[in-house]
Amino acid sequence: MAKPISQFFAGLDFPLRNIRWSWGAKNASGTALLLRAWADEYSFKAKTVAVLREPERYLQSDSFGLDERIVQLQELWTGALAGYVVIATAKDAAAHPREIKDYRDDALFAIKRLSVREDGAIVAEVNELVPVATLSQHMAAHRTEASADAFPVDDAQRTGLSTDTYQQKIPAIRAWLIEVCKAKGTVTYSDVMNRFGLTFYPLRNALSRLGHDCKNAGEPIITALIVDKDTGRCSQGLYDEFNIDDDILERQRCYARWGSAQEPPPAESQAAEPPDDAEDAPDDFEQRAARFAQVEVRTQQAAFRLAVFRACLGRCVISGCAVPEALEAAHLLGRDWRQGHNTASDGILLRRDLHTLYDRGLLRITDAGIVELDERVLGHYGGLHGVNVTSVGTLANSI
């Protein structure tokens, strides 16, 4: 391996969006995609190489390149681009994240088409090796064939982590730290940097913003869960910025606040339907609707999300959470945005973690509007089992 793979990509006019976590890139002209794949996932007999294992297998990992890979494969699935694969060998195939030992820098595999393997992985069917020296000429004539079936990965399986903007990662960092609270644990600064693809200064800015969000909401400073790997204590910044000199005590406050299975929204009812005296003033509701609309989504989903937000009164129909940044518009089972099911009656508003459970079949809503939970998640979400959501918004008519 003569040079880092990021330089190899750049030299072929496929600059990686982020050299820390990108798994592939489009060329500058937008006509071709070059993907990195692993040698142990290549089948010489079948002439295929896995380019995406089942997305569910990445959700508990530190794979912040997942979203970008899904978008790339979705585009390649249509047959509009020329697709290629560079094969890399890992230093340790069992490690996570993997490090590249070497890669083949003299030739690329041309992708004939993408398909789905029996185990759910998306594989690239490869048909020839293209010498790097003749890649430009090959790209002029080659196009990956369009796949006949619908793209197999739903947008709900995207993690939302592959963004260059640290501000957009703050809700995900908060949600992750709340899970750490439930386990009464800690994480290191390196853990946060590696999981969310942050360097030092964006990390510092993100934690400052998150800490001040907690302070403004009257909550414990959740960043007290992040400690130095050697000392097990928080940095001096916790005192300098928030005047907290006992980080151990602050962690105990965090465990008390978020240690239960369900995050209680501050000063809000836990029931699916808020009490009469807790209804939002019209101006407050419009402000929250505006915040919800600012969360970045694909263009065709913006109207659907806002319609569902309004129909469900701006609250998760199960938990009652009214924090716009924590909410997502979930398509009801059997409804598909690709088939035009994008009206308010096609969806419900759910807190992000409950949306994931709903899509995975671990949380169900019966025809009578009763929440049923799979036994695998009862330990964490048992307080929601049996909640009646039919009284929220128009849900009774839309299920």
MILOMI-106909 format. One record per atom (N, C-alpha, C): residue in one letter; x, y, z. Coordinates in steps of 0.02 Angstrom, whole numbers, plus 50000, padded with zeros to 5 digits. Layout:
<rs>
aXYZ...
</rs>
This chain:
<rs>
m500434994150000m500005000050000m500455006250000a500495009449943a500955014949935a500725021249971k500075022349976k499815028450007k499145027050039p498915031450084p498265030450115p497715030050063i497195026250079i496675025150029i496305031650013s496295036450060s495975042850045s496335046449988q497005045949987q497395048949933q497285045249868f497195038649873f497055034649813f496395036849781f495875037749823f495235040149798f495315047049765a495665051549800a495745058349773a496125058349708g496635054049703g497025053749642g496635051349581l496095047549594l495665045149539l495075049949527d495075055749560d494545060749555d493905058449589f493985054649643f493425052549685f493565054849757p493575061349770p493765063649837p493245061549889l493495058549944l493055056549999l492765062650033r492135062350049r491815067950084r492145069050152n492305063550186n492625063950251n493105058150257i493745059550262i494245054150261i494215049850323r493855052150376r493805048150437r493285042650431w492735043950394w492215039050395w491895037250328s492055040550275s491735038950210s491965032150186w491505028450157w491645021750130w491675021950054g491585027650024g491585028149951g491455035349931a491475036649866a491375043549843a491155043549770k490815049049752k490635050349683k491185054549651n491295053649586n491805057649553n491555064849544a492005069249527a491845076449524a491305077949473s491275074049419s490775075249367s490105072149384g490075068149437g489435065149458g489205059449416t489645056249378t489445050849332t489635043949357a490025043549410a490265037049433a490345036949509l490315031049537l490415029949608l490955024749619l491395026049666l491905021249685l491795019449758l491695012949772l491555010649839l492135006649866r492255007249931r492745002849964r492384996849993a492644990949979a492364984850008a492934980750037w492764975550076w493264971650112w493394964950077a494024962950078a494224956750044a493874950650072d493734950550138d493414944650167d492674944350150e492404949550118e491704949450097e491634948550021y492184946649990y492184945249918y492144937749906s491694935749861s491614928649843s491874927649772f492434924149767f492724922849701f492254918549659k491944913749692k491504909149655k490884912649629a490564916749670a489954920249649a490094926749612k490714929049615k490904935449585k490474941149613t490424941049680t490054946349715t490474948749774v490334954849795v490644957549856v490114961549893a490064960349958a489574963849999a489754971250004v489284975549989v489394982749995v488964985850050l488494981850077l488104984050135l487784977950167r488004976350227r487664971050264r486984973650286e486574969550318e485914971850341e486014978150383p485684983750366p485794989950403p485694989250478e485244984650499e485134983850571e485764981950608r486224978750573r486844976550605r487314982350619y487184988050589y487614993850600y487334998450655l486714997750674l486405002750717l486715003050786q487004997650810q487324997750875q488074998750869s488305000150809s489025001050797s489185008350790d489815009550775d490055016450767d490095018350694s489655015750653s489725016450581s489365022750556f489705028450562f489395034650540f489445035650465g489755030950429g489755031050356g489145027650327l488725024750370l488155020850346l487675024950303d487485030850327d486995034850290d487255036550220e487885038450216e488165040250152e488165034250105r488345028350131r488345022350090r487645020650065i487135021450107i486455020050086i486255024650029v486405031150035v486235035849982v486605034049918q487235032149923q487615030349863q487325024149829l487165019149869l486885013049840l486195014249810q485805018549842q485145020049816q485195023049746e485695027349737e485785030449671e486055025349621l486515021249643l486805016149599l486285010949580w485795009749624w485265004849613w484855006549551t484805012949535t484405015149478t484755014149411g485405012749412g485765011749350g485985018149316a485985023649351a486155030049319a486905031449319l487295027449355l488005028849363l488425022749344a489065024149337a489565018849329a489835017249398g489775010949419g489985009049486g490615004849485y491055006149534y491685002449541y491815000949614v492224995849626v492404993849693v493154993049698v493444995849752v494144994449769v494134989849830i494524984549826i494534979449879i495094980749928a494914981049992a495404982350045a495434976350093t496004975350122t496104970050172t496174973250241a495824970550290a495844973250358a496434970450397k496714974650440k497244972250485k496964966850531d496364967950555d496024963050598d495294963150580a495064957750548a494374957550524a493864957750581a494074955950641a493614955850698a493594962450735a494044967050718a494074973450754a493514978050732h493364982850776h492874987850758h493054994450791p493164999750751p493144999650678p493754996250649r493694993950588r494254990650555r494764995750532e495384993550527e495914997550497e496154994050433i496314997950384i496534995050320i497264993050324k497404986750307k498094984250303k498384985950235d498014984450183d498224986250115d497604985950070y497684988050009y497144987849961y497444987149891r497034984949845r497274983949777r497254990649741d497834993249724d497864999949694d498014999949620d498024993949589d498174993749517d497544992749475a496994990349506a496394988949467a495774989249511l495214990749481l494564991049515l494094986049483f493624983549524f493094979449496f492544984049469a492304982649408a491724986149382a491094982749408i490604986549431i489994983749458i489494982749401k489284976549392k488784974949341k488094977149364r487904975149425r487264977249455r487304976049530l486834978849565l486754977449637l486174972549646s486224968349697s485684963749713s485694962249787v485184958749810v485114957149881v485254949749892r485714948249936r485884941349952r485354938449999e485354931950007e484854928550049e484874931050121d485464932850146d485514935150215d485334942450224g485104945750170g484894952750174g485424957750154a486044955450144a486574960050124a486484962250051i486674968450038i486694970849969i487394969349942v487414966049884v488054964249855v488124967449786a488744968549767a488904970949700a489114964949659e488764963849604e488974958649557e489504961749511v490094958949513v490654961849475v490824957349415n491004960549360n491104956649299n491794957349268e492184962149288e492844962949259e493274967449302l493934966449294l494414970749327l494624976249278v494604982349302v494774988049260v495434990949285p495964990649244p496594993749265p496495001149280v496815003549333v496745010649351v496955015149293a497445013049255a497695017149200a497175018249146t496685013749140t496185014449087t495495016149115l495465018249179l494825019549211l494425024949175s494735030349155s494375035849122s494015033549060q494365029649018q494045027048957q493475022348974h493565018149025h493045013349043h492425016949069m492515022249110m491945025849137m491515029049083a491825030949027a491455034148974a490935029648943a491045023048947a490585018248914a490185014048963h490425013349024h490115008749072h489555011949111r489015008149121r488475010049167r488245003749204t488185004449270t487924998949310t487194997949292e486984991649285e486294990149265e485814991849322a485234994349303a484714995849353a484444989349383s484304989449447s484004983549480s483244983749471a482964977849459a482244977549444a481814978849506d482034976649564d481624977249624d481714984149656a481264985549704a481324991849741a481934991649786f482234997449797f482824997849840f482634995249909p483024990549936p482804986849996p482894990350063v483204996150065v483344999450129v482875005350137d482485005250192d482035010850206d482425016550238d482195022650226d482535028450255d482555028350331a482085024750361a482075024450434a482695020950462q483045017050419q483635013450441q484265017750438r484195023950414r484765028350414r484875031150484t485505031850503t485655033750572t485635041250583g485725045150532g485755052450540g486425054950565l486945050650564l487585052650591l488075055350539s487965053650476s488475055450426s488345062450399t488465067250441t488425074250422t489055077750445d489275082650408d489875086350427d489735091650480t489105093050494t488915098450539t488805095850609y489215097950656y489155095250724y488485097050755q488185102950736q487545104850765q487005099550752q487045096450693q486535091450674q486635084950712k487215084050743k487345077850779k487155078350853i487005084450876i486875085450948i486285081250972p485715081050937p485165076750961p485355069450966a485765067050918a485975060050921a486455058850979i486895063750993i487355063051050i486955062851115r486455067351120r486035067551181r485675060851190a485375058251136a485005051951141a485465046251163w486075046351136w486565041151154w486755041751228l486875047751252l487065048751321l486505046751369i485885047851347i485325045651388i485325038051396e485515034451342e485575027251347e486135025351396v486685029151394v487225028051442v486975028951513c486535034051523c486245035351589c485855029251613k485475026251568k485065020551588k485495014751614a486105014351587a486565009151610a487005011551668k486895017951688k487295020951742k488035020351727g488205022151666g488895021551645g489205028151626t489805027851597t490155033651571t490445031851504v490645036851466v491005035851403v491605040751403t492075039451360t492655043851356t492565048851298y492985053951300y492975058851246y493135055551179s493595050751180s493755047051119s493165043051093d492775040251140d492165036551119d491705041051079v491595047151104v491145051751070v491435053851002m492075055251000m492395057250937m492335051750885n492475045650905n492465040050858n491755038350836r491285038450883r490605036550866r490275041550819f490415048050829f490065053150791f490495056750740g491105054250729g491525057050678g491715064250690l491895065850752l492065072750770l492805073350786t493095078850766t493765080550787t493715084950850f494275087150876f494285090350942f493845096550946y493935101250901y493575107650907y492825106850895p492605103050843p491885101850838p491595098250899l491995093650928l491765090150988l491665095051045r492155099351056r492095104251109r491485108751100n491375110951038n490795115251025n490135111551035a490125105251013a489505101251021a489345100151095l489855098551135l489735097251206l489545103651243s489835109251222s489645115651252s488915117151238r488715116251176r488015117651157r487545112951194l487725106551197l487295101751231l487245103251305g487805105151336g487795106851406g487355112951421h487405117951378h486995123951389h486255122551375d486115118051329d485415116051318d485135112951382c485535108751415c485325105751478c485215111051531k485695115551537k485665120751588k485045125151578n484905127051515n484325131251500n483665127751515a483675121151510a483065117251523a483005115351597g483485117451638g483455115751709g483635108551723e484015105451679e484205098451686e484935097851711p485125091951736p485835090751750p486235091351684i486865092751690i487285093351630i487485086451607i487175084051555i487255077051534i487965075551509t488345080751491t489025079651468t489485077551525a489235077551586a489625075051643a489745067551637l489395064251592l489495057051580l490115055651540i490415060851511i490995060051467i491625061551507v492055056551513v492625057151557v493275055551521d493835057451552d494495055751526d494625048351537k494905044951487k494995037751492k495485035751546d495965040151563d496465038551614d496245040251684t495935045951693t495745048251760t495035046251780g494605045051730g493915043651745g493525049751768r493805055651759r493475061851780r493375066451720c492925071251728c492785076051675c493355081151668s493365084451612s493875089551601s493725095751642q494205100151644q494145106551681q493575110751652g493405109451589g492885113451557g492215113051591l492065107451626l491425106851660l491365112051715y491925113451748y491915118651799y491945125551768d492395126451719d492485133051689d491845135651657e491475131151626e490885133351589e490235132951629f490195128051675f489565126951710f489635127451786n490245128951809n490375129851881n490205123551920i490335117651890i490215111351924i490885108451944d491005108152010d491655105652034d491635098452057d491035095452060d490975088452080d490635084652023d491035082051976d490725078751918d490405072151937i490655068951991i490345062652013i489625063852036l489525069152075l488855070952098l488405072752039e488685076251990e488285078151931e488075071951892r488515066951889r488315060751855r487745057351893q487775057451959q487225054551998q486565058151984r486605064651976r486005068451958r485745066351889c486215065151843c486015062951776c485675056051779y485965051551819y485665044851826y484965045351855a484875049851903a484215050651934a483725053651883r483965057951840r483525061351792r483345056951733w483835053451705w483725049551644w483815042051654g483905039851715g484065032851726g483495028051714s482875030551714s482305026151700s482275024651626a481855019751608a481825017551539a481555022851493q481135027151519q480795032151477q481025039051497e481235043051448e481445049851463e480835054251473p480725056951533p480145061251543p480275068251515p479855070651470p479945077451446p479865082351503p480305087351509p480265092151564p479595095651567a479305095651627a478695099351641a478125097351595e478125091051572e477585088851528e477285082351557s476675080951539s476355074851561s476665068851527q476685063051561q476935056951532q476395053451491a475785055351499a475245052051463a475255053751390a474935049551350a474925050751278a474545057151263e474025058551302e473635064651291e473755069451349p474005075551337p474145080151391p473505082351426p473545083851491p472955086351525p472735093051498d472105094751511d471825100851482d472225107051500d472485107351561d472835113351582d473545113651556a473755108551517a474435108451490a474445109551415e473885111251386e473865112351313e474305118151294d474615117651235d475045122951212d474645129051191a474905134751204a474625140851175a474755140651100p474315143651059p474405143450987p475095145750965d475345151050995d476005153550975d476545148550990d476495145151048d476995140251067d476985134351019f476385132151001f476335126550954f476635128350887e476515134350862e476795136450798e477555136950801q477815139050859q478545139250866q478845132250864r478505127550897r478765120650896r478695117650827a478155119250792a478065116850723a478615119450678a478805125750688a479345128650648a480005125150663r480145123550727r480755119950745r480755113050713f480175109750715f480125103050686f480255103250612a480005108450578a480085109050505a480815110350486q481215112850533q481905114550517q482365108450517v482135102850546v482545096850547v482625094350475e483245093250453e483365091550383e483105084550367v482735084050312v482495077650286v482515078150211r482375072450177r482355072850105r481775077350085t481835080750029t481375085950009t480645083650008q480515077649979q479825075449971q479495073550037q479895073250091q479605071350155q479405077350197a479635083350179a479515089150223a478775090450235a478375090350182a477655091750189a477315086250230f477515079950219f477225074450256f477375075150331r477985076650348r478185077150418r477785082650453l477735088450420l477385093950452l476645092450459a476355089050409a475645087350412a475515082550470v475955077650479v475885072950535v475985076450602f476475080950604f476605084750666f475975088450688r475655091850641r475055095650658r474475091150676a474385085650638a473825081150651a473885077950720c474495076850743c474605073650808c474735078850863l474575085050848l474615090450897l475325091650922g475815089750881g476515091150899g476785086950955r476475081250969r476705076851023r476755069651000c477245066151026c477285058951015c476625055751039v476305051850996v475645049251014v475675043951069i476275041751086i476345036651139i476615039651203s477165043251199s477495045851259s477265052851279g476995056551231g476805063451244g477375068351237c477975065951217c478555070351208c478395075851158a478555082051175a478405087751132a479025091451110v479605088351115v480235091451093v480315090251018p480245095350977p480235094250904p480835090450878e481435091950905e482035088750880e482075081350896a481655078950942a481655071950962a481105067950927l480715071250885l480135068050854l480245066450781e479905061250758e479935059250688e479235057250665a479095058650601a478465056450571a478565049350545a478205044650573a478275037650554a477705035650508h477875032350453h477345029650410h477015023750445l476355023550443l475995017850471l476175011650431l476145005850464l476304999650431l475854998750370g476154996850315g475774995950253g475765002150210r475985007850236r476025014050197r476745014950174d476825017350112d477495017950083d477545024750048w478045028750067w478115035350037w478245034849962r478555029349940r478695028549869r478055027849828q477515025549860q476875024649826q476405030549838g476685036049862g476285042149870g475905042649934h476055038249983h475705038450047h476035043750091n475885049950078n476235055350113n475755060750139t475145058550158t474675063150190t474685062150265a474355066450302a474345065950375a474065059350398s473575056650361s473265050350382s473705044250370d474275045250336d474735039750323d475255038950377g475255043450427g475795043050476g475575044850546i476045043850592i475955045750662i476615048850686l476565052950737l477145056250764l477415052150823l478055050250819l478355046150871l479025049050893r479185048050955r479865049550978r480345045050940r480945047550927r481415044150882r481525036850901d481635035350964d481775028450984d481155024050975l480565026850987l479955022950978l479815021750904h480015026450861h479955025550788h480365019450767t480975018950793t481405013250776t481085006650799l480825006550860l480485000450884l479884998750841y479505003750821y478905002650780y479094999650712d479615002450681d479824999950616d480114992950620r480414991250678r480714984550686r480204979350709g479584981350721g479074976750744g479114975150818l479514979050855l479574977950927l479054981850966l478724986450933l478174990250962l477614990250911r477024988350933r476444987950889r475874992150917i475434994450873i474834997950893i474244994050865t473824991450908t473264987350886t472734991550851d472254988250820d471704991750787d471314996050836a471324994150900a470974998050951a471405003750977g472025004450951g472465009750972g472845008451036i472955002051052i473315000151113i474034998251096v474505000851134v475214999351123v475374992451151e475694988351109e475934981851130e476674981551117l477054979051166l477784978751161l478034971651159d478534970551118d478864964051116d479214962851182e479244956551203e479544955051268e480274957051272r480604957651213r481314959451213r481434966651236v480924970851233v481024977851252v480604979851313l480234975051341l479804976651398l480214979151457g480824976651465g481224978651522g481374986151522h481444989051462h481614996151457h481005000551446y480504997851412y479935002051391y479274999551419g479314995351472g478704992351499g478174997451520g478375003451538g477895008551559g477435010751504l477615009251442l477195011351385l476715005751363h476814999651388h476394994051368h475674995351390g475204994951343g474504995951359g474265003051353v474715007751335v474505014751326v473995015151269n473465018951279n472955020051228n473105026451191v473215026051126v473415031951089v472845034551044t472265031551046t471735033451000t471475040451010s471595043351068s471325049951081s471765055651057v472345053951028v472815059051007v472705060650933g472575067050918g472515069250849g472005065250811t472185063250751t471735059550708t471925052150704l472305049750753l472555042950749l472005037750743a471455038750779a470925033850777a470665032650707n470685037750665n470435037050597n470965034950548s471605035050569s472135033750521s472435026850526i472315023450581i472605016650588i472195011750546
</rs>
